[in-house]
Amino acid sequence: MANVAARLFITLRKLAGKKQTEVRSAILVKIVERVVEKYGSKFRDKLLDEKIGRTKPFYSILVNSIRLSLREDTETKAKDGDVIAIFPLAGGW
């Protein structure tokens, strides 16, 4: 098991009431699941596509600044001290 920092941005930060949380898991999917468990149904509904149980397509996940997709990288491993960032993609004019 790895001790991982999960950094939250924009709406997710507001829902959680904090910028960062610590979780313990060795697999990225489980890390996100643990963060969702901590912050409840509003957080889950904002982040996850309920049909497939993975992040909605307009959310990005970075592991140590490398972008991953929970839709494709389901078995990505985490190590102690890794930093996971979860945020919506920005767009506009």
C-alpha positions as CSV (number, residue, x, y, z in Angstrom):
1,M,0.0,0.0,0.0
2,A,1.2,3.5,-0.8
3,N,0.6,6.7,1.0
4,V,-0.5,9.2,-1.7
5,A,-1.5,12.9,-1.6
6,A,-4.6,13.7,-3.7
7,R,-4.9,17.3,-4.7
8,L,-8.3,18.6,-5.6
9,F,-9.2,21.6,-7.8
10,I,-12.1,23.9,-8.6
11,T,-15.5,22.3,-7.8
12,L,-14.0,19.2,-6.2
13,R,-12.0,21.4,-3.8
14,K,-15.2,23.2,-2.9
15,L,-17.1,20.0,-2.3
16,A,-14.4,18.5,-0.2
17,G,-13.6,21.7,1.7
18,K,-9.9,21.2,1.3
19,K,-7.1,21.4,-1.3
20,Q,-5.5,18.0,-0.6
21,T,-6.2,14.8,1.2
22,E,-4.1,11.8,2.0
23,V,-5.2,8.3,1.0
24,R,-3.6,4.8,1.2
25,S,-3.7,2.5,-1.8
26,A,-1.5,1.0,-4.4
27,I,-3.7,1.3,-7.5
28,L,-4.9,4.6,-9.1
29,V,-8.5,3.4,-9.4
30,K,-8.6,2.5,-5.7
31,I,-7.1,5.9,-4.8
32,V,-9.9,7.7,-6.6
33,E,-12.5,5.4,-5.0
34,R,-11.1,6.2,-1.5
35,V,-11.2,9.9,-2.2
36,V,-14.8,9.6,-3.4
37,E,-15.7,7.6,-0.2
38,K,-14.3,10.4,2.0
39,Y,-16.4,13.1,0.4
40,G,-19.7,11.5,-0.3
41,S,-22.4,11.4,-3.0
42,K,-22.2,15.0,-4.3
43,F,-18.5,14.6,-4.8
44,R,-19.0,11.2,-6.5
45,D,-21.8,12.6,-8.8
46,K,-19.6,15.5,-9.9
47,L,-16.5,13.3,-10.6
48,L,-17.7,9.9,-11.8
49,D,-19.8,8.7,-14.7
50,E,-22.3,6.4,-12.8
51,K,-22.7,4.1,-15.8
52,I,-19.1,3.0,-16.0
53,G,-17.8,4.0,-12.5
54,R,-14.9,6.0,-13.9
55,T,-14.2,9.7,-14.1
56,K,-16.2,11.8,-16.4
57,P,-14.4,12.6,-19.7
58,F,-13.8,16.2,-18.8
59,Y,-11.8,15.4,-15.7
60,S,-8.1,14.9,-15.8
61,I,-5.9,12.9,-13.4
62,L,-2.2,13.5,-13.2
63,V,0.2,11.2,-11.3
64,N,3.4,13.1,-10.6
65,S,2.5,15.5,-13.4
66,I,1.8,12.7,-16.0
67,R,-1.7,12.6,-17.3
68,L,-3.6,9.3,-17.0
69,S,-7.1,8.1,-17.8
70,L,-9.0,6.0,-15.4
71,R,-10.8,4.7,-18.5
72,E,-7.7,3.2,-19.9
73,D,-5.1,3.1,-17.1
74,T,-7.0,1.0,-14.6
75,E,-4.1,-0.9,-13.2
76,T,-1.6,2.0,-12.8
77,K,0.3,1.5,-9.6
78,A,1.2,4.2,-7.1
79,K,4.2,4.5,-4.8
80,D,4.7,6.2,-1.4
81,G,4.9,9.9,-1.8
82,D,3.1,10.1,-5.2
83,V,0.9,13.1,-5.8
84,I,-2.4,12.7,-7.7
85,A,-4.1,15.8,-9.1
86,I,-7.8,15.6,-10.0
87,F,-9.2,18.6,-11.9
88,P,-11.6,19.5,-14.7
89,L,-10.1,20.4,-18.1
90,A,-10.1,24.1,-18.8
91,G,-11.4,25.5,-22.0
92,G,-12.7,28.7,-23.4
93,W,-11.8,31.5,-25.7
